[in-house]
Amino acid sequence: MSQWPSVKAKRLLAALVRLGWQIKRQSGSHKTLSRNGWPDFVFAFHDGDEIGPRMLARVAKHTGLSPNDL
């Protein structure tokens, strides 16, 4: 069983902001996030989208997110 839960995109974005990510720019639903020491990350989800465990694991790989951060 996966250690990642399913969460709404709005909650995931809030967790990333708490980790130090900032919205650099936005074009439609695509938000480009930046953080010192990390390459930019494109967050391409609508607030109400449900993000499953596999996608959360992929996001975590690029952002340093952990299950405890949610």
N, CA, C and O atoms as a Tripos MOL2 file, in Angstrom:
@<TRIPOS>MOLECULE
protein
  280   279    70     0     0
PROTEIN
NO_CHARGES

@<TRIPOS>ATOM
      1 N           0.8330   -1.1810    0.0000 N.3       1 MET1
      2 CA          0.0000    0.0000    0.0000 C.3       1 MET1
      3 C           0.8810    1.2480    0.0000 C.2       1 MET1
      4 O           1.9390    1.2740    0.6280 O.2       1 MET1
      5 N           0.4390    2.2620   -0.6980 N.am      2 SER2
      6 CA          1.2110    3.4920   -0.8240 C.3       2 SER2
      7 C           1.1510    4.3200    0.4540 C.2       2 SER2
      8 O           0.1500    4.3100    1.1700 O.2       2 SER2
      9 N           2.2430    5.0380    0.7290 N.am      3 GLN3
     10 CA          2.2550    5.9190    1.8910 C.3       3 GLN3
     11 C           1.6330    7.2660    1.5630 C.2       3 GLN3
     12 O           1.4000    8.0790    2.4580 O.2       3 GLN3
     13 N           1.3600    7.5100    0.2760 N.am      4 TRP4
     14 CA          0.7730    8.7800   -0.1460 C.3       4 TRP4
     15 C          -0.7470    8.6830   -0.1790 C.2       4 TRP4
     16 O          -1.2870    7.7140   -0.7120 O.2       4 TRP4
     17 N          -1.4450    9.6650    0.3800 N.am      5 PRO5
     18 CA         -2.9100    9.6890    0.2980 C.3       5 PRO5
     19 C          -3.3400   10.3880   -0.9940 C.2       5 PRO5
     20 O          -2.4990   10.8890   -1.7410 O.2       5 PRO5
     21 N          -4.6210   10.4190   -1.2490 N.am      6 SER6
     22 CA         -5.1640   11.2550   -2.3120 C.3       6 SER6
     23 C          -5.5310   12.5900   -1.6850 C.2       6 SER6
     24 O          -6.1230   12.6330   -0.6070 O.2       6 SER6
     25 N          -5.1770   13.6880   -2.3660 N.am      7 VAL7
     26 CA         -5.4830   15.0220   -1.8400 C.3       7 VAL7
     27 C          -5.9700   15.9220   -2.9630 C.2       7 VAL7
     28 O          -5.7470   15.6480   -4.1420 O.2       7 VAL7
     29 N          -6.6330   16.9880   -2.5800 N.am      8 LYS8
     30 CA         -7.0460   18.0030   -3.5410 C.3       8 LYS8
     31 C          -5.8270   18.8500   -3.9050 C.2       8 LYS8
     32 O          -4.9190   19.0270   -3.0930 O.2       8 LYS8
     33 N          -5.8160   19.3650   -5.1190 N.am      9 ALA9
     34 CA         -4.6890   20.1640   -5.6010 C.3       9 ALA9
     35 C          -4.4770   21.4140   -4.7490 C.2       9 ALA9
     36 O          -3.3410   21.8420   -4.5440 O.2       9 ALA9
     37 N          -5.5470   21.9870   -4.2630 N.am     10 LYS10
     38 CA         -5.4370   23.1930   -3.4280 C.3      10 LYS10
     39 C          -4.6290   22.9050   -2.1640 C.2      10 LYS10
     40 O          -3.8110   23.7240   -1.7440 O.2      10 LYS10
     41 N          -4.8620   21.7430   -1.5620 N.am     11 ARG11
     42 CA         -4.1340   21.3530   -0.3480 C.3      11 ARG11
     43 C          -2.6630   21.0670   -0.6600 C.2      11 ARG11
     44 O          -1.7790   21.3890    0.1340 O.2      11 ARG11
     45 N          -2.4120   20.4600   -1.8180 N.am     12 LEU12
     46 CA         -1.0440   20.1830   -2.2290 C.3      12 LEU12
     47 C          -0.2760   21.4820   -2.4620 C.2      12 LEU12
     48 O           0.8700   21.6110   -2.0300 O.2      12 LEU12
     49 N          -0.8940   22.4360   -3.1360 N.am     13 LEU13
     50 CA         -0.2460   23.7220   -3.3800 C.3      13 LEU13
     51 C           0.0630   24.4330   -2.0680 C.2      13 LEU13
     52 O           1.1290   25.0330   -1.9260 O.2      13 LEU13
     53 N          -0.8500   24.3720   -1.1160 N.am     14 ALA14
     54 CA         -0.6280   24.9910    0.1970 C.3      14 ALA14
     55 C           0.5650   24.3400    0.9050 C.2      14 ALA14
     56 O           1.3540   25.0280    1.5530 O.2      14 ALA14
     57 N           0.6940   23.0290    0.7810 N.am     15 ALA15
     58 CA          1.8160   22.3220    1.4040 C.3      15 ALA15
     59 C           3.1360   22.7360    0.7580 C.2      15 ALA15
     60 O           4.1400   22.9040    1.4500 O.2      15 ALA15
     61 N           3.1350   22.9000   -0.5600 N.am     16 LEU16
     62 CA          4.3550   23.3210   -1.2550 C.3      16 LEU16
     63 C           4.7570   24.7340   -0.8520 C.2      16 LEU16
     64 O           5.9440   25.0220   -0.6920 O.2      16 LEU16
     65 N           3.7770   25.6150   -0.6870 N.am     17 VAL17
     66 CA          4.0650   26.9920   -0.2550 C.3      17 VAL17
     67 C           4.6600   26.9860    1.1510 C.2      17 VAL17
     68 O           5.5700   27.7620    1.4410 O.2      17 VAL17
     69 N           4.1520   26.1180    2.0260 N.am     18 ARG18
     70 CA          4.7060   26.0050    3.3850 C.3      18 ARG18
     71 C           6.1630   25.5290    3.3520 C.2      18 ARG18
     72 O           6.9510   25.8740    4.2330 O.2      18 ARG18
     73 N           6.5180   24.7370    2.3360 N.am     19 LEU19
     74 CA          7.8900   24.2390    2.2060 C.3      19 LEU19
     75 C           8.8450   25.2900    1.6400 C.2      19 LEU19
     76 O          10.0590   25.0820    1.6200 O.2      19 LEU19
     77 N           8.2990   26.4130    1.1840 N.am     20 GLY20
     78 CA          9.1620   27.4670    0.6600 C.3      20 GLY20
     79 C           9.0360   27.7190   -0.8260 C.2      20 GLY20
     80 O           9.7340   28.5760   -1.3680 O.2      20 GLY20
     81 N           8.1580   26.9860   -1.5000 N.am     21 TRP21
     82 CA          7.9180   27.2290   -2.9250 C.3      21 TRP21
     83 C           7.0880   28.4940   -3.0780 C.2      21 TRP21
     84 O           6.2110   28.7690   -2.2600 O.2      21 TRP21
     85 N           7.3660   29.2630   -4.1270 N.am     22 GLN22
     86 CA          6.6190   30.4830   -4.4110 C.3      22 GLN22
     87 C           6.1070   30.4350   -5.8390 C.2      22 GLN22
     88 O           6.7520   29.8660   -6.7190 O.2      22 GLN22
     89 N           4.9440   31.0360   -6.0670 N.am     23 ILE23
     90 CA          4.4150   31.1100   -7.4260 C.3      23 ILE23
     91 C           5.1820   32.2020   -8.1690 C.2      23 ILE23
     92 O           5.1000   33.3820   -7.8280 O.2      23 ILE23
     93 N           5.9150   31.7890   -9.1740 N.am     24 LYS24
     94 CA          6.7520   32.7010   -9.9470 C.3      24 LYS24
     95 C           5.9210   33.3910  -11.0310 C.2      24 LYS24
     96 O           6.0250   34.6000  -11.2380 O.2      24 LYS24
     97 N           5.0980   32.6000  -11.7160 N.am     25 ARG25
     98 CA          4.1900   33.1490  -12.7240 C.3      25 ARG25
     99 C           3.0690   32.1400  -12.9610 C.2      25 ARG25
    100 O           3.1540   30.9790  -12.5630 O.2      25 ARG25
    101 N           2.0100   32.6250  -13.6260 N.am     26 GLN26
    102 CA          0.8660   31.7600  -13.8980 C.3      26 GLN26
    103 C           0.3260   32.0560  -15.2850 C.2      26 GLN26
    104 O           0.2260   33.2140  -15.6880 O.2      26 GLN26
    105 N          -0.0200   31.0020  -16.0120 N.am     27 SER27
    106 CA         -0.6490   31.1220  -17.3190 C.3      27 SER27
    107 C          -1.8120   30.1300  -17.3390 C.2      27 SER27
    108 O          -1.6030   28.9300  -17.5130 O.2      27 SER27
    109 N          -3.0290   30.6300  -17.1630 N.am     28 GLY28
    110 CA         -4.1870   29.7450  -17.0460 C.3      28 GLY28
    111 C          -4.1020   28.9540  -15.7610 C.2      28 GLY28
    112 O          -3.9390   29.5250  -14.6820 O.2      28 GLY28
    113 N          -4.2120   27.6210  -15.8710 N.am     29 SER29
    114 CA         -4.1290   26.7800  -14.6770 C.3      29 SER29
    115 C          -2.6980   26.3140  -14.4060 C.2      29 SER29
    116 O          -2.4580   25.6100  -13.4250 O.2      29 SER29
    117 N          -1.7490   26.6950  -15.2570 N.am     30 HIS30
    118 CA         -0.3510   26.3090  -15.0650 C.3      30 HIS30
    119 C           0.3720   27.3520  -14.2160 C.2      30 HIS30
    120 O           0.5310   28.5040  -14.6190 O.2      30 HIS30
    121 N           0.8010   26.9230  -13.0450 N.am     31 LYS31
    122 CA          1.5610   27.8020  -12.1520 C.3      31 LYS31
    123 C           3.0070   27.3300  -12.1550 C.2      31 LYS31
    124 O           3.2730   26.1440  -11.9550 O.2      31 LYS31
    125 N           3.9360   28.2390  -12.3790 N.am     32 THR32
    126 CA          5.3530   27.9040  -12.2940 C.3      32 THR32
    127 C           5.8210   28.2730  -10.8970 C.2      32 THR32
    128 O           5.7490   29.4310  -10.4840 O.2      32 THR32
    129 N           6.3020   27.2670  -10.1760 N.am     33 LEU33
    130 CA          6.7570   27.4620   -8.8000 C.3      33 LEU33
    131 C           8.2740   27.4890   -8.7760 C.2      33 LEU33
    132 O           8.9300   26.7810   -9.5410 O.2      33 LEU33
    133 N           8.8310   28.3120   -7.8910 N.am     34 SER34
    134 CA         10.2840   28.3670   -7.7620 C.3      34 SER34
    135 C          10.6740   28.2920   -6.2920 C.2      34 SER34
    136 O           9.9170   28.6760   -5.4010 O.2      34 SER34
    137 N          11.8880   27.7810   -6.0720 N.am     35 ARG35
    138 CA         12.4490   27.6750   -4.7210 C.3      35 ARG35
    139 C          13.9640   27.6460   -4.8720 C.2      35 ARG35
    140 O          14.4900   26.9860   -5.7680 O.2      35 ARG35
    141 N          14.6550   28.3510   -4.0080 N.am     36 ASN36
    142 CA         16.1220   28.3840   -4.0690 C.3      36 ASN36
    143 C          16.6950   26.9750   -3.9690 C.2      36 ASN36
    144 O          16.2980   26.1880   -3.1110 O.2      36 ASN36
    145 N          17.6330   26.6710   -4.8580 N.am     37 GLY37
    146 CA         18.2920   25.3710   -4.8320 C.3      37 GLY37
    147 C          17.5610   24.2790   -5.5900 C.2      37 GLY37
    148 O          18.0480   23.1500   -5.6570 O.2      37 GLY37
    149 N          16.4130   24.5830   -6.1570 N.am     38 TRP38
    150 CA         15.6050   23.6020   -6.8900 C.3      38 TRP38
    151 C          15.2870   24.1490   -8.2680 C.2      38 TRP38
    152 O          15.1450   25.3610   -8.4260 O.2      38 TRP38
    153 N          15.1700   23.2750   -9.2850 N.am     39 PRO39
    154 CA         14.7000   23.7680  -10.5890 C.3      39 PRO39
    155 C          13.2180   24.1360  -10.4970 C.2      39 PRO39
    156 O          12.4940   23.6060   -9.6550 O.2      39 PRO39
    157 N          12.7750   25.0420  -11.3620 N.am     40 ASP40
    158 CA         11.3630   25.4350  -11.3740 C.3      40 ASP40
    159 C          10.4780   24.2150  -11.6010 C.2      40 ASP40
    160 O          10.8680   23.2650  -12.2790 O.2      40 ASP40
    161 N           9.2930   24.2600  -11.0290 N.am     41 PHE41
    162 CA          8.3310   23.1630  -11.1470 C.3      41 PHE41
    163 C           7.0080   23.7230  -11.6560 C.2      41 PHE41
    164 O           6.5080   24.7140  -11.1230 O.2      41 PHE41
    165 N           6.4400   23.0980  -12.6790 N.am     42 VAL42
    166 CA          5.1560   23.5440  -13.2270 C.3      42 VAL42
    167 C           4.0400   22.7690  -12.5450 C.2      42 VAL42
    168 O           3.9690   21.5440  -12.6450 O.2      42 VAL42
    169 N           3.1780   23.4860  -11.8570 N.am     43 PHE43
    170 CA          2.0290   22.9180  -11.1460 C.3      43 PHE43
    171 C           0.8170   23.1170  -12.0500 C.2      43 PHE43
    172 O           0.3050   24.2310  -12.1590 O.2      43 PHE43
    173 N           0.3540   22.0520  -12.6990 N.am     44 ALA44
    174 CA         -0.6800   22.1680  -13.7280 C.3      44 ALA44
    175 C          -1.9900   21.5050  -13.3140 C.2      44 ALA44
    176 O          -2.5510   20.7030  -14.0600 O.2      44 ALA44
    177 N          -2.4760   21.8460  -12.1190 N.am     45 PHE45
    178 CA         -3.7160   21.2630  -11.6210 C.3      45 PHE45
    179 C          -4.6970   22.3620  -11.2560 C.2      45 PHE45
    180 O          -4.2940   23.4460  -10.8350 O.2      45 PHE45
    181 N          -5.9840   22.0860  -11.4160 N.am     46 HIS46
    182 CA         -7.0290   22.9950  -10.9420 C.3      46 HIS46
    183 C          -7.2320   22.7260   -9.4510 C.2      46 HIS46
    184 O          -6.9890   21.6140   -8.9830 O.2      46 HIS46
    185 N          -7.6780   23.7390   -8.7060 N.am     47 ASP47
    186 CA         -7.8210   23.6200   -7.2510 C.3      47 ASP47
    187 C          -8.6410   22.4140   -6.8070 C.2      47 ASP47
    188 O          -8.3050   21.7840   -5.8050 O.2      47 ASP47
    189 N          -9.6970   22.0810   -7.5200 N.am     48 GLY48
    190 CA        -10.5830   21.0020   -7.1040 C.3      48 GLY48
    191 C         -10.1630   19.6280   -7.5730 C.2      48 GLY48
    192 O         -10.8110   18.6410   -7.2240 O.2      48 GLY48
    193 N          -9.0950   19.5300   -8.3570 N.am     49 ASP49
    194 CA         -8.6470   18.2300   -8.8700 C.3      49 ASP49
    195 C          -8.1820   17.3280   -7.7320 C.2      49 ASP49
    196 O          -7.5070   17.7740   -6.8040 O.2      49 ASP49
    197 N          -8.5520   16.0630   -7.8180 N.am     50 GLU50
    198 CA         -8.1000   15.0540   -6.8580 C.3      50 GLU50
    199 C          -6.7980   14.4630   -7.4020 C.2      50 GLU50
    200 O          -6.7600   13.9620   -8.5260 O.2      50 GLU50
    201 N          -5.7470   14.5220   -6.6100 N.am     51 ILE51
    202 CA         -4.4450   14.0220   -7.0410 C.3      51 ILE51
    203 C          -4.1730   12.7330   -6.2890 C.2      51 ILE51
    204 O          -4.1650   12.7030   -5.0580 O.2      51 ILE51
    205 N          -3.9500   11.6670   -7.0460 N.am     52 GLY52
    206 CA         -3.7610   10.3500   -6.4650 C.3      52 GLY52
    207 C          -2.3440   10.1070   -5.9770 C.2      52 GLY52
    208 O          -1.4550   10.9360   -6.1760 O.2      52 GLY52
    209 N          -2.1410    8.9560   -5.3310 N.am     53 PRO53
    210 CA         -0.8480    8.6270   -4.7310 C.3      53 PRO53
    211 C           0.3100    8.5850   -5.7270 C.2      53 PRO53
    212 O           1.4130    9.0310   -5.4090 O.2      53 PRO53
    213 N           0.0730    8.0570   -6.9240 N.am     54 ARG54
    214 CA          1.1670    7.9540   -7.8930 C.3      54 ARG54
    215 C           1.6190    9.3240   -8.3710 C.2      54 ARG54
    216 O           2.8160    9.5680   -8.5160 O.2      54 ARG54
    217 N           0.6780   10.2120   -8.6160 N.am     55 MET55
    218 CA          1.0360   11.5600   -9.0550 C.3      55 MET55
    219 C           1.6990   12.3280   -7.9140 C.2      55 MET55
    220 O           2.6270   13.1010   -8.1510 O.2      55 MET55
    221 N           1.2410   12.1280   -6.6930 N.am     56 LEU56
    222 CA          1.8720   12.7820   -5.5460 C.3      56 LEU56
    223 C           3.3240   12.3380   -5.3990 C.2      56 LEU56
    224 O           4.1880   13.1530   -5.0730 O.2      56 LEU56
    225 N           3.5980   11.0780   -5.6310 N.am     57 ALA57
    226 CA          4.9730   10.5790   -5.5500 C.3      57 ALA57
    227 C           5.8430   11.2400   -6.6090 C.2      57 ALA57
    228 O           7.0040   11.5550   -6.3520 O.2      57 ALA57
    229 N           5.2870   11.4520   -7.8010 N.am     58 ARG58
    230 CA          6.0400   12.1330   -8.8620 C.3      58 ARG58
    231 C           6.3110   13.5870   -8.5030 C.2      58 ARG58
    232 O           7.4120   14.0910   -8.7250 O.2      58 ARG58
    233 N           5.3070   14.2610   -7.9470 N.am     59 VAL59
    234 CA          5.4770   15.6630   -7.5360 C.3      59 VAL59
    235 C           6.5410   15.7310   -6.4360 C.2      59 VAL59
    236 O           7.3870   16.6250   -6.4440 O.2      59 VAL59
    237 N           6.4970   14.7910   -5.4970 N.am     60 ALA60
    238 CA          7.4490   14.7790   -4.3780 C.3      60 ALA60
    239 C           8.8820   14.6230   -4.8680 C.2      60 ALA60
    240 O           9.8050   15.2140   -4.3070 O.2      60 ALA60
    241 N           9.0620   13.8390   -5.9000 N.am     61 LYS61
    242 CA         10.3960   13.6120   -6.4500 C.3      61 LYS61
    243 C          11.0220   14.9120   -6.9510 C.2      61 LYS61
    244 O          12.2360   15.1000   -6.8630 O.2      61 LYS61
    245 N          10.1880   15.8040   -7.4760 N.am     62 HIS62
    246 CA         10.6800   17.0620   -8.0470 C.3      62 HIS62
    247 C          10.6710   18.2280   -7.0530 C.2      62 HIS62
    248 O          11.3060   19.2520   -7.3040 O.2      62 HIS62
    249 N           9.9650   18.0870   -5.9370 N.am     63 THR63
    250 CA          9.7890   19.2330   -5.0280 C.3      63 THR63
    251 C          10.3190   19.0030   -3.6120 C.2      63 THR63
    252 O          10.4190   19.9560   -2.8400 O.2      63 THR63
    253 N          10.6580   17.7690   -3.2560 N.am     64 GLY64
    254 CA         11.1220   17.5050   -1.8960 C.3      64 GLY64
    255 C          10.0000   17.3240   -0.9010 C.2      64 GLY64
    256 O          10.2380   17.3540    0.3070 O.2      64 GLY64
    257 N           8.7850   17.1390   -1.3770 N.am     65 LEU65
    258 CA          7.6130   16.9540   -0.5210 C.3      65 LEU65
    259 C           7.6720   15.5760    0.1460 C.2      65 LEU65
    260 O           8.1540   14.6130   -0.4510 O.2      65 LEU65
    261 N           7.1840   15.4890    1.3730 N.am     66 SER66
    262 CA          7.0730   14.2020    2.0510 C.3      66 SER66
    263 C           5.6250   14.0170    2.5140 C.2      66 SER66
    264 O           4.8920   14.9980    2.6400 O.2      66 SER66
    265 N           5.2030   12.7770    2.7690 N.am     67 PRO67
    266 CA          3.8210   12.5640    3.1990 C.3      67 PRO67
    267 C           3.4450   13.3410    4.4640 C.2      67 PRO67
    268 O           2.2820   13.7060    4.6400 O.2      67 PRO67
    269 N           4.4130   13.5940    5.3390 N.am     68 ASN68
    270 CA          4.1290   14.3440    6.5700 C.3      68 ASN68
    271 C           3.8590   15.8100    6.3090 C.2      68 ASN68
    272 O           3.2780   16.4800    7.1620 O.2      68 ASN68
    273 N           4.2620   16.3370    5.1520 N.am     69 ASP69
    274 CA          4.0570   17.7420    4.8280 C.3      69 ASP69
    275 C           2.6110   18.0590    4.4870 C.2      69 ASP69
    276 O           2.1900   19.2150    4.5410 O.2      69 ASP69
    277 N           1.8490   17.0200    4.1320 N.am     70 LEU70
    278 CA          0.4430   17.2450    3.7820 C.3      70 LEU70
    279 C          -0.3280   17.2950    5.0430 C.2      70 LEU70
    280 O          -1.5460   17.4760    5.0150 O.2      70 LEU70
@<TRIPOS>BOND
     1     1     2 1
     2     2     3 1
     3     3     4 2
     4     3     5 am
     5     5     6 1
     6     6     7 1
     7     7     8 2
     8     7     9 am
     9     9    10 1
    10    10    11 1
    11    11    12 2
    12    11    13 am
    13    13    14 1
    14    14    15 1
    15    15    16 2
    16    15    17 am
    17    17    18 1
    18    18    19 1
    19    19    20 2
    20    19    21 am
    21    21    22 1
    22    22    23 1
    23    23    24 2
    24    23    25 am
    25    25    26 1
    26    26    27 1
    27    27    28 2
    28    27    29 am
    29    29    30 1
    30    30    31 1
    31    31    32 2
    32    31    33 am
    33    33    34 1
    34    34    35 1
    35    35    36 2
    36    35    37 am
    37    37    38 1
    38    38    39 1
    39    39    40 2
    40    39    41 am
    41    41    42 1
    42    42    43 1
    43    43    44 2
    44    43    45 am
    45    45    46 1
    46    46    47 1
    47    47    48 2
    48    47    49 am
    49    49    50 1
    50    50    51 1
    51    51    52 2
    52    51    53 am
    53    53    54 1
    54    54    55 1
    55    55    56 2
    56    55    57 am
    57    57    58 1
    58    58    59 1
    59    59    60 2
    60    59    61 am
    61    61    62 1
    62    62    63 1
    63    63    64 2
    64    63    65 am
    65    65    66 1
    66    66    67 1
    67    67    68 2
    68    67    69 am
    69    69    70 1
    70    70    71 1
    71    71    72 2
    72    71    73 am
    73    73    74 1
    74    74    75 1
    75    75    76 2
    76    75    77 am
    77    77    78 1
    78    78    79 1
    79    79    80 2
    80    79    81 am
    81    81    82 1
    82    82    83 1
    83    83    84 2
    84    83    85 am
    85    85    86 1
    86    86    87 1
    87    87    88 2
    88    87    89 am
    89    89    90 1
    90    90    91 1
    91    91    92 2
    92    91    93 am
    93    93    94 1
    94    94    95 1
    95    95    96 2
    96    95    97 am
    97    97    98 1
    98    98    99 1
    99    99   100 2
   100    99   101 am
   101   101   102 1
   102   102   103 1
   103   103   104 2
   104   103   105 am
   105   105   106 1
   106   106   107 1
   107   107   108 2
   108   107   109 am
   109   109   110 1
   110   110   111 1
   111   111   112 2
   112   111   113 am
   113   113   114 1
   114   114   115 1
   115   115   116 2
   116   115   117 am
   117   117   118 1
   118   118   119 1
   119   119   120 2
   120   119   121 am
   121   121   122 1
   122   122   123 1
   123   123   124 2
   124   123   125 am
   125   125   126 1
   126   126   127 1
   127   127   128 2
   128   127   129 am
   129   129   130 1
   130   130   131 1
   131   131   132 2
   132   131   133 am
   133   133   134 1
   134   134   135 1
   135   135   136 2
   136   135   137 am
   137   137   138 1
   138   138   139 1
   139   139   140 2
   140   139   141 am
   141   141   142 1
   142   142   143 1
   143   143   144 2
   144   143   145 am
   145   145   146 1
   146   146   147 1
   147   147   148 2
   148   147   149 am
   149   149   150 1
   150   150   151 1
   151   151   152 2
   152   151   153 am
   153   153   154 1
   154   154   155 1
   155   155   156 2
   156   155   157 am
   157   157   158 1
   158   158   159 1
   159   159   160 2
   160   159   161 am
   161   161   162 1
   162   162   163 1
   163   163   164 2
   164   163   165 am
   165   165   166 1
   166   166   167 1
   167   167   168 2
   168   167   169 am
   169   169   170 1
   170   170   171 1
   171   171   172 2
   172   171   173 am
   173   173   174 1
   174   174   175 1
   175   175   176 2
   176   175   177 am
   177   177   178 1
   178   178   179 1
   179   179   180 2
   180   179   181 am
   181   181   182 1
   182   182   183 1
   183   183   184 2
   184   183   185 am
   185   185   186 1
   186   186   187 1
   187   187   188 2
   188   187   189 am
   189   189   190 1
   190   190   191 1
   191   191   192 2
   192   191   193 am
   193   193   194 1
   194   194   195 1
   195   195   196 2
   196   195   197 am
   197   197   198 1
   198   198   199 1
   199   199   200 2
   200   199   201 am
   201   201   202 1
   202   202   203 1
   203   203   204 2
   204   203   205 am
   205   205   206 1
   206   206   207 1
   207   207   208 2
   208   207   209 am
   209   209   210 1
   210   210   211 1
   211   211   212 2
   212   211   213 am
   213   213   214 1
   214   214   215 1
   215   215   216 2
   216   215   217 am
   217   217   218 1
   218   218   219 1
   219   219   220 2
   220   219   221 am
   221   221   222 1
   222   222   223 1
   223   223   224 2
   224   223   225 am
   225   225   226 1
   226   226   227 1
   227   227   228 2
   228   227   229 am
   229   229   230 1
   230   230   231 1
   231   231   232 2
   232   231   233 am
   233   233   234 1
   234   234   235 1
   235   235   236 2
   236   235   237 am
   237   237   238 1
   238   238   239 1
   239   239   240 2
   240   239   241 am
   241   241   242 1
   242   242   243 1
   243   243   244 2
   244   243   245 am
   245   245   246 1
   246   246   247 1
   247   247   248 2
   248   247   249 am
   249   249   250 1
   250   250   251 1
   251   251   252 2
   252   251   253 am
   253   253   254 1
   254   254   255 1
   255   255   256 2
   256   255   257 am
   257   257   258 1
   258   258   259 1
   259   259   260 2
   260   259   261 am
   261   261   262 1
   262   262   263 1
   263   263   264 2
   264   263   265 am
   265   265   266 1
   266   266   267 1
   267   267   268 2
   268   267   269 am
   269   269   270 1
   270   270   271 1
   271   271   272 2
   272   271   273 am
   273   273   274 1
   274   274   275 1
   275   275   276 2
   276   275   277 am
   277   277   278 1
   278   278   279 1
   279   279   280 2
@<TRIPOS>SUBSTRUCTURE
     1 MET1         2 RESIDUE 1 A MET
     2 SER2         6 RESIDUE 1 A SER
     3 GLN3        10 RESIDUE 1 A GLN
     4 TRP4        14 RESIDUE 1 A TRP
     5 PRO5        18 RESIDUE 1 A PRO
     6 SER6        22 RESIDUE 1 A SER
     7 VAL7        26 RESIDUE 1 A VAL
     8 LYS8        30 RESIDUE 1 A LYS
     9 ALA9        34 RESIDUE 1 A ALA
    10 LYS10       38 RESIDUE 1 A LYS
    11 ARG11       42 RESIDUE 1 A ARG
    12 LEU12       46 RESIDUE 1 A LEU
    13 LEU13       50 RESIDUE 1 A LEU
    14 ALA14       54 RESIDUE 1 A ALA
    15 ALA15       58 RESIDUE 1 A ALA
    16 LEU16       62 RESIDUE 1 A LEU
    17 VAL17       66 RESIDUE 1 A VAL
    18 ARG18       70 RESIDUE 1 A ARG
    19 LEU19       74 RESIDUE 1 A LEU
    20 GLY20       78 RESIDUE 1 A GLY
    21 TRP21       82 RESIDUE 1 A TRP
    22 GLN22       86 RESIDUE 1 A GLN
    23 ILE23       90 RESIDUE 1 A ILE
    24 LYS24       94 RESIDUE 1 A LYS
    25 ARG25       98 RESIDUE 1 A ARG
    26 GLN26      102 RESIDUE 1 A GLN
    27 SER27      106 RESIDUE 1 A SER
    28 GLY28      110 RESIDUE 1 A GLY
    29 SER29      114 RESIDUE 1 A SER
    30 HIS30      118 RESIDUE 1 A HIS
    31 LYS31      122 RESIDUE 1 A LYS
    32 THR32      126 RESIDUE 1 A THR
    33 LEU33      130 RESIDUE 1 A LEU
    34 SER34      134 RESIDUE 1 A SER
    35 ARG35      138 RESIDUE 1 A ARG
    36 ASN36      142 RESIDUE 1 A ASN
    37 GLY37      146 RESIDUE 1 A GLY
    38 TRP38      150 RESIDUE 1 A TRP
    39 PRO39      154 RESIDUE 1 A PRO
    40 ASP40      158 RESIDUE 1 A ASP
    41 PHE41      162 RESIDUE 1 A PHE
    42 VAL42      166 RESIDUE 1 A VAL
    43 PHE43      170 RESIDUE 1 A PHE
    44 ALA44      174 RESIDUE 1 A ALA
    45 PHE45      178 RESIDUE 1 A PHE
    46 HIS46      182 RESIDUE 1 A HIS
    47 ASP47      186 RESIDUE 1 A ASP
    48 GLY48      190 RESIDUE 1 A GLY
    49 ASP49      194 RESIDUE 1 A ASP
    50 GLU50      198 RESIDUE 1 A GLU
    51 ILE51      202 RESIDUE 1 A ILE
    52 GLY52      206 RESIDUE 1 A GLY
    53 PRO53      210 RESIDUE 1 A PRO
    54 ARG54      214 RESIDUE 1 A ARG
    55 MET55      218 RESIDUE 1 A MET
    56 LEU56      222 RESIDUE 1 A LEU
    57 ALA57      226 RESIDUE 1 A ALA
    58 ARG58      230 RESIDUE 1 A ARG
    59 VAL59      234 RESIDUE 1 A VAL
    60 ALA60      238 RESIDUE 1 A ALA
    61 LYS61      242 RESIDUE 1 A LYS
    62 HIS62      246 RESIDUE 1 A HIS
    63 THR63      250 RESIDUE 1 A THR
    64 GLY64      254 RESIDUE 1 A GLY
    65 LEU65      258 RESIDUE 1 A LEU
    66 SER66      262 RESIDUE 1 A SER
    67 PRO67      266 RESIDUE 1 A PRO
    68 ASN68      270 RESIDUE 1 A ASN
    69 ASP69      274 RESIDUE 1 A ASP
    70 LEU70      278 RESIDUE 1 A LEU
